[in-house]
Amino acid sequence: MEKSFLEERLAEGMSLERIGELVGKHPSTVSYWLKKHGLGAGAAKRHAPKGEVAPEILRQLVDNGRSIREIAAALGAGYSTIRYWLQREGLETERSRRTKEGAAARAAGLRRACLRCPVHGHTVFFQRPDGGFRCIRCSIAAVSKRRRDVKRTLVEEAGGCCRLCGFEEHQSALHFHHLDPSKKAFHLAHGGVSRGIERMRLEARKCVLLCANCHAMVEAGVKEAPAG
């Protein structure tokens, strides 16, 4: 028996008989492993939850989506203490519920499931390659953020403003214009999702930074692109 498992069961106030029932062992076997791990006489007392926790405050923190560690920090209590009180009050953290629901969906062979996201509420989750589930809306937001971060980096490295008129108010209105289209490997506006930052940098070095207006006029032949 693992030491951590025994410590957690003792922290929950379980007797040797109850622990034995969980693992299908005689109480004497449980006692043997307690002693082997240095959890012999007095172990239950040492690992018992310490301090009272107000059930109404605990419930409020659970309803607010706090994790066990966050609840423990908010109440100034130990991790095991909060686990004990959650079990005693019949409460379950959001993460615990989501883990169980994800496991049930995985067992049912589902690739998608409606689970509760702490940010978006109940929404669709997709199964990741590692078997876990992730909120689709969170995933989309993460991809969008990465694209903005990559472009911000490239814009700053390219001078931060339009090379023709000096516009710099918003990066969404700044474009990368390839000086030699024949050397263009890919369009930078669509490369932030699947390509690494170093490949993006190499491509950006083939370009000059222009605002949307100047870019349109350069493409139309009204203005001449600046030298690289």
Summary of the structure (lengths in Angstrom):
residues: 228
radius of gyration: 28.8
end to end distance: 67.9
largest distance: 90.5
contacts: 591
relative contact order: 0.07
helix: 53%
strand: 11%
